[in-house]
Amino acid sequence: MAEENQQAPVEGQAPSPEQVGGAQMEEQQAQIQAIAESAPMPEKPFTQKAIKKLADAIDAFVEIAAPGTEKINYETASGKLNEPLPPVVYVPFVVTMTFIDQMPGFEKFVIQPETLTSDPALAKAAATFGMMAKDKKLVEALKAPPEGAAPQQGGGPDAAMPGETETDEEIMNMM
């Protein structure tokens, strides 16, 4: 009988923390799935080298801007990829570009995800991540706490990116 109470809240009773956490996890998974499904088809098959170069560039940037964040574990396969970018590469790209797009003064770095349809587009995106990693103002802005927020004790890897919502942070931690 106790199990019945844990699975469904009684009318008028607040859901348990486990139920709330489960619902949030499902919502995050749905958001990740929606982002992954929005990846465009390539004009012609991607080379594994171009995909790996983009994944490595994203990793290098994130390591500078948000140290301690889990790296992209993209394992190259043989041959070319004639389908959208793998979610393990595309989702972090979209999430990062969303953060950058919300930051005034850094529009020059924003790449629209729907343009990632060729090896040259992936190379341009990788180069942009390299430029972003070298832009001290951008890195400082990403490491700074959001305006109006009290500074976190210790700051560091758990500091939120500007415009980041709790859901965004949880999605990044899941990758």
FIPA-552684 format. One record per residue: x, y, z of N, C-alpha, C in turn. Coordinates in steps of 0.2 Angstrom, whole numbers, padded with zeros to 4 digits, always signed. Last residue first. Layout:
# residues N
XYZXYZXYZ;...
***
This chain:
# residues 175
+0124+0077-0102+0128+0075-0108+0135+0072-0106;+0118+0081-0090+0117+0075-0092+0121+0072-0098;+0122+0095-0089+0125+0090-0084+0124+0083-0086;+0114+0101-0098+0121+0100-0099+0125+0095-0095;+0102+0099-0092+0103+0096-0098+0110+0095-0100;+0104+0107-0081+0103+0100-0080+0104+0096-0086;+0105+0120-0087+0110+0117-0083+0110+0109-0082;+0092+0121-0092+0098+0121-0096+0104+0118-0093;+0084+0121-0080+0083+0115-0085+0089+0115-0090;+0088+0133-0075+0090+0127-0071+0089+0121-0076;+0095+0143-0088+0089+0141-0083+0092+0135-0080;+0106+0156-0092+0105+0149-0091+0099+0148-0086;+0109+0169-0093+0103+0167-0097+0101+0159-0096;+0126+0165-0092+0121+0170-0092+0115+0167-0096;+0129+0149-0083+0131+0154-0089+0125+0159-0089;+0133+0147-0066+0129+0147-0072+0131+0151-0077;+0146+0137-0059+0144+0144-0060+0139+0143-0066;+0153+0125-0057+0146+0125-0056+0142+0132-0057;+0166+0128-0059+0163+0124-0064+0155+0124-0063;+0168+0144-0050+0170+0138-0053+0166+0135-0058;+0161+0149-0034+0161+0150-0041+0163+0144-0045;+0163+0149-0020+0167+0145-0024+0167+0146-0032;+0146+0153-0019+0152+0152-0015+0157+0147-0019;+0140+0164-0032+0140+0157-0029+0147+0157-0025;+0133+0180-0030+0139+0176-0032+0139+0169-0028;+0116+0182-0033+0122+0183-0028+0127+0178-0031;+0111+0190-0048+0112+0184-0044+0117+0185-0039;+0111+0201-0056+0106+0201-0051+0107+0195-0046;+0117+0192-0070+0116+0199-0067+0110+0198-0062;+0125+0176-0067+0120+0180-0070+0119+0187-0066;+0143+0176-0063+0136+0174-0062+0131+0179-0065;+0155+0172-0076+0152+0177-0071+0145+0175-0070;+0159+0164-0087+0161+0162-0080+0157+0166-0075;+0155+0171-0098+0152+0165-0096+0153+0162-0089;+0163+0183-0097+0156+0183-0096+0152+0177-0095;+0175+0177-0099+0174+0180-0092+0166+0181-0091;+0174+0173-0112+0175+0168-0107+0173+0170-0100;+0172+0185-0118+0167+0180-0119+0167+0175-0113;+0184+0192-0116+0178+0195-0113+0172+0189-0113;+0193+0183-0122+0193+0184-0115+0187+0187-0112;+0193+0172-0134+0190+0179-0133+0189+0179-0125;+0197+0159-0137+0202+0165-0136+0199+0171-0134;+0185+0153-0139+0189+0151-0133+0195+0156-0132;+0180+0158-0150+0177+0160-0144+0181+0158-0138;+0189+0153-0160+0189+0160-0158+0186+0162-0152;+0185+0140-0159+0192+0141-0157+0192+0149-0156;+0172+0141-0163+0173+0139-0156+0180+0140-0154;+0175+0144-0176+0171+0149-0172+0172+0147-0165;+0180+0132-0181+0185+0138-0181+0182+0143-0176;+0169+0124-0180+0175+0122-0176+0179+0128-0175;+0161+0131-0190+0159+0131-0183+0164+0129-0179;+0169+0128-0201+0168+0135-0199+0166+0135-0192;+0168+0114-0202+0174+0117-0201+0174+0125-0199;+0154+0113-0204+0157+0111-0198+0164+0114-0197;+0154+0119-0217+0150+0122-0212+0153+0120-0205;+0162+0110-0224+0164+0117-0223+0160+0120-0218;+0153+0098-0223+0160+0098-0220+0162+0106-0219;+0136+0104-0221+0142+0102-0225+0148+0102-0221;+0126+0109-0213+0124+0104-0218+0130+0102-0222;+0122+0119-0202+0127+0114-0201+0125+0108-0206;+0112+0128-0201+0117+0129-0207+0122+0123-0207;+0104+0126-0190+0102+0123-0197+0106+0124-0203;+0110+0133-0180+0111+0126-0181+0109+0123-0187;+0119+0148-0184+0112+0145-0184+0113+0138-0185;+0131+0154-0173+0130+0151-0179+0123+0147-0179;+0138+0168-0165+0132+0164-0166+0132+0161-0173;+0148+0178-0164+0150+0171-0164+0144+0166-0165;+0142+0190-0165+0147+0188-0170+0149+0181-0170;+0136+0192-0153+0132+0190-0159+0136+0187-0165;+0140+0198-0141+0143+0192-0144+0140+0189-0150;+0132+0208-0136+0139+0209-0138+0143+0203-0141;+0122+0199-0125+0123+0205-0129+0131+0206-0130;+0118+0182-0125+0123+0187-0122+0124+0193-0127;+0110+0173-0132+0107+0177-0126+0111+0182-0123;+0119+0167-0140+0114+0171-0143+0111+0175-0138;+0126+0158-0130+0130+0164-0133+0125+0169-0136;+0116+0149-0127+0118+0153-0122+0122+0160-0125;+0114+0143-0140+0108+0147-0137+0111+0151-0131;+0126+0138-0142+0124+0143-0147+0118+0147-0144;+0125+0127-0133+0131+0133-0132+0129+0139-0136;+0115+0120-0138+0114+0123-0131+0119+0128-0130;+0120+0116-0150+0114+0120-0150+0113+0123-0143;+0131+0108-0146+0132+0114-0151+0126+0119-0150;+0125+0098-0139+0130+0103-0135+0131+0109-0140;+0118+0092-0150+0114+0095-0144+0119+0100-0140;+0128+0087-0159+0123+0092-0161+0120+0096-0155;+0135+0077-0153+0138+0083-0155+0133+0089-0156;+0125+0068-0149+0131+0069-0144+0135+0075-0146;+0117+0066-0160+0115+0070-0155+0121+0072-0150;+0126+0067-0176+0124+0064-0170+0122+0068-0164;+0119+0076-0190+0124+0076-0185+0122+0072-0179;+0109+0067-0201+0111+0072-0197+0116+0071-0192;+0118+0057-0213+0112+0058-0209+0114+0064-0205;+0129+0050-0219+0124+0053-0223+0117+0054-0219;+0145+0050-0215+0139+0050-0212+0134+0054-0216;+0158+0039-0221+0155+0045-0221+0148+0044-0217;+0170+0027-0214+0166+0030-0219+0163+0037-0217;+0169+0022-0197+0172+0022-0203+0167+0025-0208;+0167+0034-0183+0166+0027-0186+0170+0027-0193;+0173+0041-0168+0173+0041-0175+0171+0034-0178;+0164+0045-0154+0169+0040-0157+0168+0040-0165;+0163+0058-0144+0161+0056-0150+0166+0051-0153;+0159+0063-0130+0162+0056-0132+0160+0054-0138;+0162+0078-0124+0158+0075-0129+0162+0068-0130;+0164+0080-0106+0166+0080-0113+0162+0076-0118;+0156+0088-0093+0158+0082-0096+0159+0083-0103;+0165+0102-0085+0159+0099-0089+0161+0093-0093;+0176+0107-0080+0173+0101-0076+0167+0098-0080;+0174+0124-0084+0179+0118-0083+0175+0113-0079;+0168+0132-0095+0164+0129-0089+0168+0123-0088;+0177+0138-0104+0172+0142-0101+0168+0139-0095;+0187+0128-0106+0189+0134-0104+0183+0138-0101;+0178+0117-0110+0183+0116-0104+0186+0123-0102;+0172+0122-0121+0168+0121-0114+0173+0120-0108;+0182+0123-0130+0179+0129-0128+0175+0128-0121;+0185+0109-0131+0190+0114-0129+0187+0120-0127;+0172+0104-0136+0176+0102-0129+0181+0107-0127;+0172+0110-0148+0166+0111-0143+0169+0110-0136;+0183+0104-0154+0182+0111-0154+0177+0113-0148;+0179+0091-0155+0185+0093-0151+0185+0100-0150;+0168+0092-0163+0167+0089-0156+0173+0091-0152;+0174+0096-0175+0169+0100-0172+0168+0098-0165;+0182+0085-0178+0185+0091-0177+0180+0096-0173;+0172+0075-0180+0177+0074-0174+0180+0081-0173;+0167+0080-0192+0163+0079-0186+0167+0079-0179;+0178+0079-0200+0175+0085-0199+0170+0085-0193;+0180+0065-0200+0185+0070-0198+0182+0076-0196;+0169+0059-0206+0170+0058-0199+0175+0063-0196;+0161+0070-0217+0166+0065-0216+0167+0065-0208;+0143+0069-0222+0149+0072-0218+0155+0067-0217;+0136+0068-0238+0138+0065-0232+0144+0069-0229;+0128+0084-0243+0132+0077-0245+0135+0074-0238;+0120+0091-0235+0119+0092-0242+0123+0086-0245;+0113+0083-0220+0119+0086-0224+0117+0086-0231;+0098+0088-0211+0102+0083-0216+0108+0086-0219;+0099+0096-0195+0097+0096-0202+0101+0090-0206;+0091+0092-0180+0097+0092-0184+0096+0092-0191;+0080+0090-0172+0080+0096-0177+0086+0097-0181;+0082+0079-0164+0078+0078-0170+0078+0084-0175;+0089+0086-0154+0092+0081-0158+0089+0080-0165;+0079+0093-0148+0085+0096-0151+0088+0092-0156;+0070+0083-0144+0068+0088-0148+0074+0091-0152;+0079+0076-0134+0076+0073-0140+0074+0078-0146;+0080+0086-0125+0086+0084-0128+0084+0080-0135;+0067+0087-0121+0070+0093-0124+0076+0091-0128;+0065+0074-0116+0061+0077-0121+0064+0083-0125;+0074+0075-0105+0075+0070-0110+0071+0072-0117;+0067+0085-0097+0074+0086-0100+0075+0081-0106;+0055+0078-0094+0055+0084-0098+0062+0086-0101;+0061+0067-0086+0057+0066-0093+0057+0072-0097;+0066+0075-0076+0070+0071-0080+0067+0069-0087;+0054+0080-0070+0059+0085-0073+0064+0081-0078;+0048+0068-0066+0045+0072-0071+0050+0077-0074;+0057+0064-0056+0056+0060-0062+0053+0064-0068;+0056+0075-0047+0062+0073-0051+0061+0069-0057;+0043+0073-0043+0045+0079-0047+0051+0078-0050;+0043+0060-0038+0039+0061-0043+0041+0067-0047;+0052+0063-0027+0054+0058-0032+0050+0059-0039;+0045+0072-0019+0051+0074-0023+0053+0069-0028;+0027+0069-0023+0034+0068-0019+0039+0070-0023;+0015+0082-0025+0019+0076-0027+0025+0075-0023;+0003+0086-0012+0008+0088-0017+0012+0082-0019;-0015+0083-0013-0008+0082-0010-0003+0083-0015;-0026+0083-0020-0025+0088-0015-0018+0088-0012;-0026+0066-0022-0029+0072-0025-0029+0077-0019;-0011+0058-0020-0018+0058-0018-0020+0065-0020;+0001+0054-0033-0001+0058-0027-0009+0058-0026;+0007+0038-0036+0002+0044-0038+0000+0048-0032;+0018+0031-0030+0017+0032-0037+0013+0037-0040;+0017+0032-0016+0023+0034-0019+0022+0036-0027;+0005+0025-0013+0005+0032-0012+0011+0035-0015;+0008+0012-0017+0003+0015-0021+0004+0023-0020;+0018+0008-0008+0020+0009-0015+0015+0013-0019;+0010+0006+0003+0014+0012+0003+0017+0014-0004;+0004-0006+0000+0000+0000+0000+0004+0006+0000;
***
